[in-house]
């Protein structure tokens, strides 16, 4: 698979009452985006305990929540909560046309959601090869990482993560568009070999050898920067 400007991406973030895979899910936030638009549409639901009676609650996580700010506390005070089954059905529909689903990281957010879907007898709609990790994008393109700290509101954090990933996608696609095909690279290296031979041939004449050597260095830099491996 290869990234395309036509791909539809979804950024997902959840808040929970545990770090285990079978954690109680408090809220689900998501943003749909693409190469051109950082917010095509958004999704945010706060869940009640219905359908999660046997899932895990961590005392340490509950204590951690007590130390968080007002926006994060919304999940506990909200009146418009819905049951887990309805939330998962609606979220599955939102994910429907996504080419890639992002999380930070899938081994947390998506793994917990998969567990919840399974508990409720709902098929998880995203194949494993369509899952993508925000942290991997951050490693490959560190200049795109947001300096703003998350506030642990699932929708706000999704929005925060989108722009950095979208910039990474733009950079990745732009890099691929400027690469030359493999056959051109073969020709380029053959050219370099010829130039190198000429450098050796005219080594006794600095007026010829030095410019040829400069051309060789510039060509090598160009190839490594723009030619696909």
C-alpha positions as CSV (number, residue, x, y, z in Angstrom):
1,X,0.0,0.0,0.0
2,X,1.1,3.6,-0.7
3,X,-0.2,6.9,0.7
4,X,-2.4,8.8,-1.7
5,X,-3.9,12.3,-1.8
6,X,-7.3,10.6,-2.1
7,X,-7.0,8.6,1.1
8,X,-9.5,9.2,3.9
9,X,-7.9,9.1,7.4
10,X,-9.5,8.9,10.8
11,X,-7.7,9.9,14.0
12,X,-9.0,8.2,17.1
13,X,-8.6,8.9,20.8
14,X,-10.4,7.4,23.8
15,X,-10.5,8.0,27.5
16,X,-10.7,5.1,29.9
17,X,-10.8,4.0,33.5
18,X,-7.9,1.6,33.1
19,X,-4.9,1.0,30.9
20,X,-5.8,-2.7,30.4
21,X,-7.2,-3.9,27.1
22,X,-10.5,-4.6,28.8
23,X,-10.8,-1.2,30.3
24,X,-14.1,0.7,30.8
25,X,-14.3,3.2,28.0
26,X,-15.4,6.7,29.1
27,X,-15.5,8.5,25.7
28,X,-14.6,8.1,22.1
29,X,-13.3,11.0,20.0
30,X,-12.4,10.9,16.3
31,X,-11.7,13.3,13.4
32,X,-11.9,12.4,9.7
33,X,-9.3,14.1,7.6
34,X,-7.4,13.9,4.3
35,X,-4.5,15.4,2.4
36,X,-6.4,18.7,1.9
37,X,-8.6,19.1,5.0
38,X,-7.7,18.6,8.6
39,X,-11.4,18.3,9.7
40,X,-13.8,16.8,7.2
41,X,-16.1,15.7,10.1
42,X,-15.8,14.7,13.8
43,X,-17.2,12.2,16.2
44,X,-17.6,12.4,20.0
45,X,-19.6,10.3,22.4
46,X,-19.5,9.9,26.1
47,X,-20.4,6.5,27.4
48,X,-22.2,5.4,30.5
49,X,-21.6,2.0,32.2
50,X,-24.3,0.1,30.2
51,X,-22.7,-2.8,28.5
52,X,-19.4,-2.4,30.4
53,X,-20.4,-3.9,33.7
54,X,-17.6,-6.6,33.6
55,X,-14.8,-4.4,32.2
56,X,-11.8,-3.3,34.2
57,X,-11.6,-0.2,36.5
58,X,-8.2,0.7,37.9
59,X,-8.1,2.6,41.3
60,X,-4.8,4.2,40.1
61,X,-6.5,5.5,37.0
62,X,-9.5,6.8,39.0
63,X,-7.0,8.7,41.2
64,X,-5.2,10.1,38.2
65,X,-8.5,11.4,36.8
66,X,-9.1,13.3,40.0
67,X,-6.0,15.4,39.3
68,X,-7.1,16.4,35.8
69,X,-8.6,19.7,34.6
70,X,-12.2,20.7,34.0
71,X,-12.4,19.9,30.3
72,X,-11.2,16.4,31.0
73,X,-13.7,16.0,33.8
74,X,-16.6,16.5,31.4
75,X,-16.8,12.8,30.8
76,X,-18.0,12.3,34.4
77,X,-20.4,15.3,34.6
78,X,-22.0,15.0,31.2
79,X,-25.8,14.3,30.9
80,X,-25.8,13.1,27.3
81,X,-24.1,9.7,27.9
82,X,-25.1,6.7,25.8
83,X,-24.7,2.9,26.2
84,X,-21.6,1.2,24.9
85,X,-23.5,-0.9,22.3
86,X,-25.1,2.2,20.6
87,X,-21.8,4.1,20.8
88,X,-19.9,1.3,19.1
89,X,-22.6,0.9,16.3
90,X,-22.4,4.7,15.6
91,X,-18.6,4.7,15.7
92,X,-18.4,1.7,13.3
93,X,-20.5,3.7,10.8
94,X,-18.2,6.7,11.2
95,X,-15.2,4.5,10.4
96,X,-16.9,3.1,7.4
97,X,-15.0,4.7,4.5
98,X,-11.6,5.2,6.2
99,X,-8.5,4.1,4.3
100,X,-6.4,4.5,7.5
101,X,-7.2,4.7,11.1
102,X,-4.7,6.5,13.4
103,X,-4.2,6.4,17.1
104,X,-1.5,7.2,19.6
105,X,-1.0,4.3,19.8
106,X,-3.2,1.6,18.2
107,X,-2.0,-0.9,20.8
108,X,-3.8,1.2,23.4
109,X,-6.8,3.0,21.9
110,X,-7.7,0.6,19.1
111,X,-6.9,-2.5,21.1
112,X,-9.3,-1.4,23.8
113,X,-12.0,-0.5,21.3
114,X,-11.6,-3.9,19.6
115,X,-12.1,-5.6,23.0
116,X,-15.2,-3.6,23.7
117,X,-16.6,-4.4,20.2
118,X,-15.9,-8.1,20.8
119,X,-17.6,-8.0,24.2
120,X,-20.7,-6.5,22.6
121,X,-20.7,-8.9,19.6
122,X,-20.0,-6.2,17.0
123,X,-17.5,-6.8,14.2
124,X,-14.5,-4.4,14.3
125,X,-14.6,-2.7,10.9
126,X,-10.9,-1.9,10.4
127,X,-8.4,-4.5,9.1
128,X,-5.1,-4.6,10.9
129,X,-3.2,-3.4,7.9
130,X,-5.2,-0.2,7.9
131,X,-4.1,0.8,11.4
132,X,-1.5,3.6,11.7
133,X,0.5,4.9,14.7
134,X,0.9,8.6,15.4
135,X,4.2,7.9,17.2
136,X,5.7,6.4,14.1
137,X,4.8,9.5,12.0
138,X,6.3,11.6,14.8
139,X,9.6,9.6,14.6
140,X,9.8,9.9,10.8
141,X,8.9,13.6,10.7
142,X,9.7,15.1,14.2
143,X,9.3,18.6,12.9
144,X,5.5,18.0,12.6
145,X,5.0,17.1,16.3
146,X,2.6,19.4,18.1
147,X,4.1,21.3,21.0
148,X,0.6,21.6,22.7
149,X,0.0,19.2,25.5
150,X,-3.1,17.0,25.3
151,X,-5.9,17.9,27.7
152,X,-7.4,14.4,27.9
153,X,-10.7,15.2,26.2
154,X,-10.9,12.6,23.5
155,X,-12.1,14.9,20.7
156,X,-9.7,17.7,21.6
157,X,-6.8,15.3,21.6
158,X,-7.8,13.8,18.3
159,X,-7.9,17.3,16.7
160,X,-4.5,18.0,18.3
161,X,-2.9,14.9,16.8
162,X,-4.4,15.3,13.3
163,X,-2.4,18.4,12.1
164,X,0.9,16.8,12.8
165,X,0.0,13.6,11.1
166,X,-1.5,15.4,8.1
167,X,1.7,17.4,7.7
168,X,3.7,14.1,7.9
169,X,1.4,12.7,5.2
170,X,1.9,15.7,3.0
171,X,5.7,15.5,3.4
172,X,5.7,11.7,2.6
173,X,3.6,12.1,-0.5
174,X,5.6,15.1,-1.7
175,X,8.8,13.2,-1.2
176,X,7.5,10.2,-3.3
177,X,6.3,12.6,-6.0
178,X,9.8,14.0,-6.4
179,X,11.6,10.7,-6.5
180,X,12.8,9.3,-9.9
181,X,11.9,5.8,-10.9
182,X,14.3,2.9,-10.3
183,X,15.5,2.7,-13.9
184,X,16.6,6.3,-13.8
185,X,18.7,5.5,-10.8
186,X,20.5,2.8,-12.6
187,X,21.3,5.2,-15.5
188,X,22.4,7.8,-12.9
189,X,24.9,5.5,-11.3
190,X,26.2,4.5,-14.6
191,X,26.8,8.2,-15.3
192,X,28.5,8.6,-12.0
193,X,30.9,5.7,-12.9
194,X,31.7,7.4,-16.1
195,X,32.4,10.7,-14.4
196,X,34.6,8.9,-11.8
197,X,36.6,7.3,-14.6
198,X,37.1,10.7,-16.2
199,X,38.2,12.2,-12.9
200,X,40.9,9.5,-12.7
201,X,41.8,10.0,-16.3
202,X,42.3,13.7,-15.9
203,X,43.7,13.6,-12.4
204,X,47.0,14.9,-13.6
205,X,45.2,18.1,-14.8
206,X,43.5,19.9,-11.9
207,X,41.7,22.3,-14.2
208,X,39.7,19.3,-15.6
209,X,39.8,16.9,-12.7
210,X,38.5,19.2,-9.9
211,X,35.3,20.3,-11.8
212,X,34.6,16.7,-12.8
213,X,34.9,15.7,-9.2
214,X,32.5,18.4,-8.1
215,X,30.0,17.2,-10.7
216,X,30.3,13.7,-9.3
217,X,29.6,14.8,-5.7
218,X,26.6,16.9,-6.8
219,X,25.1,14.1,-8.8
220,X,25.5,11.7,-5.9
221,X,23.7,14.1,-3.5
222,X,20.9,14.5,-6.1
223,X,20.5,10.8,-6.5
224,X,20.3,10.0,-2.8
225,X,17.8,12.8,-2.2
226,X,15.4,12.3,-5.1
227,X,15.8,8.8,-6.6
228,X,13.6,6.0,-5.2
229,X,15.4,3.0,-3.7
